[in-house]
Amino acid sequence: MTSDADVRRRLSGLGFDDAAVEILVAHFVDAERRGKAGHGFARVEWLATLDLDPVARPVLVESEEGFERWDGHGALGYLVLDEIVRGTLADPPERARVVVVRRCFPTGALGYWVRRLADGGLVAALTATSPRRLAHPNGGPPLAGTNPLAIGIPSSDGAPVVADVSMGAVTAGDVLVGRATEDELVPFGGEDAHKAFALAVGLELLVGALAGPEPGAVLVVARPEHDPVPALRELAGGWRLPGD
């Protein structure tokens, strides 16, 4: 079994500095703990196949109270989102903020990022595009990425609700670790796959319109006005909610 120490050594061997290694390891360990092996340690071998710049860092291009624009500038999406999340928690919006990120890939498990924001008391919704992998349910070329959408809602009971859904029946990570094949990388829903395909296309175009043609991300973050999670948990009567 791969150990944290082994992962650190391998990432250092790819040229990442100590700070970047810790950011990546924290994400992979969280994914492993939550049973998301496709976003866990297996990603290290995959990273080694990419043409990456381990010393690249993102650039904040534009900033005002309700809006930020970032350029990944060659940095891994993990490192880009980590810097954005840390900056947002250190300087949260007065009410709400839209963050547009150009050239941001790979972004990992999006629930990881919105959970950190929700733990810090902020409502967050995050989507990110990837290389085109999903075709129309009736066939043809890939038109959209799996384009996950993650939503994090803080709670006064201390545990946020975190929904994180990919538009694929399986994820690219599932294919990476051998849990699924490329042929299974289709919109989820079976006979109703047109719904997931519509969401994938909508998110593809939303991010593309704001961040450009390369894989990017869009984050909406806001201070909550209400505290709906405890009442929902009570109503659920012990049933597991997303992110539990």
Secondary structure, 3 states (H helix, E strand, C coil): CCCHHHHHHHHHHCCCCHHHHHHHHHHHHHHHHCCCHHHCCHHHHHHCCCCCCCCCCCEEEEEECCEEEEECCCCCHHHHHHHHHHHHHHCCCCCEEEEEEECCCCCCCHHHHHHHHHHCCCEEEEEECCCCCEEECCEEEEEECCCCEEEEECCCCCCCEEEEECCECCCHHHHHCCCCCHHHCCECCHHHHHHHHHHHHHHHHHHHHHHCCCCCEEEEEECCCCCCHHHHHHHHCCCCCCCC
